Amino acid sequence: MTFYHSAEDIHIDDGHILKARLQKGDGEWEDAEIDLNNHIGNIDGNFTWDGEGFSHSAENIEFALEGDGDVPVLRATLFDAEGNGETRDINLGERISNEDGTFVYSM
């Protein structure tokens, strides 16, 4: 189940912890979190799935639901090896889902 259509109070803590209240299959709500640093990296100033530690080389980290489909976007200024920063974004809905009130990362 897409997490953002079955969630409330979605936000980022400490620049890398995605938190929300996720709805379970029985309709109850569960507090959930996932450390995005365990799944997203920064390669040469770009977000990359299956990486680690993106927040260690990022600033201005934000989360928002954007557009008509409420796309869950993580946006940040990412730095490359030379220290140049560019604003980048990644759609968290591509790999993160809600499975019965728990965030799950899919490769």
C-alpha positions in Angstrom: 0.0 0.0 0.0 1.4 3.4 -0.9 2.3 5.0 2.4 1.3 8.6 1.6 -2.3 7.7 0.9 -2.7 5.9 4.2 -0.7 8.3 6.4 -1.1 11.4 8.5 1.4 13.8 10.0 4.1 12.8 7.6 7.4 14.7 8.4 11.2 14.4 8.5 13.1 14.5 11.8 16.8 15.1 12.1 17.1 15.4 8.3 16.8 11.7 7.6 14.0 10.0 9.7 10.7 9.7 7.9 7.9 9.6 10.5 4.1 9.3 10.2 1.0 7.8 11.6 0.2 4.9 9.2 -3.2 3.2 8.9 -3.2 -0.5 9.4 -5.5 -2.9 7.6 -8.0 -3.0 10.4 -8.3 0.8 10.3 -6.2 1.5 13.4 -3.3 4.0 13.3 0.3 3.2 14.2 3.2 5.5 14.8 6.0 4.5 12.3 9.4 5.7 11.2 12.1 4.7 8.8 15.7 5.9 8.6 16.2 7.1 5.1 20.0 7.2 5.5 19.8 3.3 5.4 18.3 3.4 1.9 19.3 6.6 0.1 22.7 7.8 -0.7 24.4 10.7 -2.5 26.5 10.0 -5.5 28.2 13.0 -7.0 25.4 15.3 -5.8 22.5 13.1 -6.8 20.1 11.0 -4.7 20.5 7.3 -5.3 18.4 4.4 -4.0 20.1 1.5 -2.3 22.8 3.8 -1.0 23.5 5.1 2.5 24.0 8.4 4.4 22.7 11.0 2.0 22.1 13.4 4.9 25.8 13.6 5.7 26.4 15.6 2.5 23.1 17.5 2.3 21.5 20.7 3.6 18.0 22.2 3.5 16.3 18.8 3.7 12.5 19.0 3.3 9.6 16.7 2.7 6.3 17.7 1.0 3.4 16.1 -0.8 3.4 17.7 -4.3 1.2 17.9 -7.3 -2.2 16.5 -8.1 -1.2 13.0 -7.0 0.3 14.1 -3.7 3.7 12.7 -4.7 5.9 12.3 -1.6 9.0 14.3 -2.4 12.2 14.4 -0.4 14.2 17.5 -1.5 17.6 18.7 -0.4 20.7 20.5 -1.5 23.2 17.7 -2.2 26.9 18.3 -2.5 29.3 16.6 -4.9 32.9 15.7 -4.3 34.1 19.2 -5.0 31.6 20.8 -2.6 29.2 22.1 -5.2 25.6 22.0 -4.1 22.5 21.5 -6.2 18.9 21.1 -5.2 17.7 17.6 -5.9 14.6 15.6 -5.2 13.5 12.0 -5.0 10.0 10.4 -5.0 9.8 8.4 -1.8 6.7 6.6 -3.1 8.9 4.7 -5.6 10.3 2.4 -2.9 8.6 3.1 0.4 5.3 1.6 1.3 2.9 1.0 4.2 2.5 -2.6 5.2 0.0 -2.9 8.0 1.2 0.2 9.8 4.9 -0.2 9.2 7.2 1.5 6.7 8.8 -1.0 4.3 11.6 -0.3 1.8 11.5 -2.3 -1.4 14.5 -2.7 -3.7 
